[in-house]
Amino acid sequence: MIGEYQALLVYLVVALLVALSMSFASERLGPRAPGGLKRETYESGIVPEAPVRYFSVRFYRVAMLFMIFDVAVMALYPWATSLRDLGRSGFWHALPFLAVVAVTFGYLWKRGGFQWH
């Protein structure tokens, strides 16, 4: 049985080594102190005339939560369209996923995770 997973283990070890070696090389070979030009805002080759406007952290939080629940709904769509063919077994197998999504949504709603202000 170990022989069946040997290729997967080699793949994971090689992937880990590549990631670690790239991180190490980037740390050692990268620039130490970027100059003033590197710190300037750059977008599409045009130097901005107005001061840079930053978004609130709340905006990013709501955007990330939207993406998470959007992916969950996209995962549920194929299940919902073929539920009649799957029968009771398909319903009971998807129920834990539905419960996790519902509990997480309820928790975030109660904590005010979807509030803009």
N, C-alpha and C positions, 0 to 999 in steps of 0.2 A: 504494500500500500504506500510506503514511503517513496518508492520509485516513481509512482504516478505523479507525485507532487514535487519531484526533484527539479524539474524544469522551472516550475513556478518559484521555487526557493532560489534558484540561480538567478532568475529574472529580478526578483525582489532585492537580492544582495547587490547585483550589478546596478540597479536603479538607485539604491541607497548610496553606493560608492560614487556614482556619477554626480548625484546631488551634493554630497558632502565635498567632493573634490572641486566642484564648480564654486561652491560657497567659499571654500578655503582660498581658491585662486582669486576670486573676486576681492576678498578681504586683503590679500597680500599684494596683488598687482594693481588694484584700483587706486585712484587719486586720493591723497590724504586730506588735503584742505582745498575744497573748491573755491575758486576766486569769486569776485563780485559779479562777473558776467554770468556765472552759472546760477547765481541766486536770483537773477531777474526773471520776471514772468515772461514766458515765451509761448505764443500761440499762433500757429500758421504763418510764421515769419513776420508778423506784424507786432510792433512794440505797442502795448496798450497805452492809450492816452489818459484814460480815466483810471482812478485807483482800482485795485483789484477788489472784487466783491466776493466774500466768502459766504458759503451757505452754512446754516446752522446744523449742528450735529443731529438735531431732531429730524431734519429733512432726510439725512442719510439713514437714520434708524428706520423711519417709516418706509423708505424706499427698499431697504434690505428686507424688512418684514413682508412687504408686498411681494418681493421676488420669491421669498421662501414659500409663502402660501400659494403663489402662482404656480410654482413648480409642483407643489402638492396637488393642486387641482388638475394640472396636466397629467400627473401620474394616475389620478382617479378616473379621468375621462375614458381611457380604453376599458377599464374595469366596468364602469357604469354602462357602456354601450354593449358589452357582451355579458352582462349579468344574467340575462335570461338563459343563455347557453351554459353558463357556469353553474347555475343552480345554487342550492343551499351551501354546498361546499365552497364555492367561490365567494359567497357572502361572508361566511365564517372565517375564511382565510384573510379577507381584507379588513375585517372588523378591528383587529388591533391597530392597523395603520390609521383607520378612521378615528379610533379613540385617541391616539396620540395627537393627531392633527386637531381634533376638537378640544382636547384638554389644553393644548398649547395655545390655541386661539382664545379660549376662555380666560386663561391665566394672563395673557397679554392684554386682553380687553379690560380685565379687572384692574391690572396695574397701570392702565393708562398708556399703554405702549403705542396706541394709535392716535393719541391726542397731538394736535399741532401746536398748541400753546404751552 
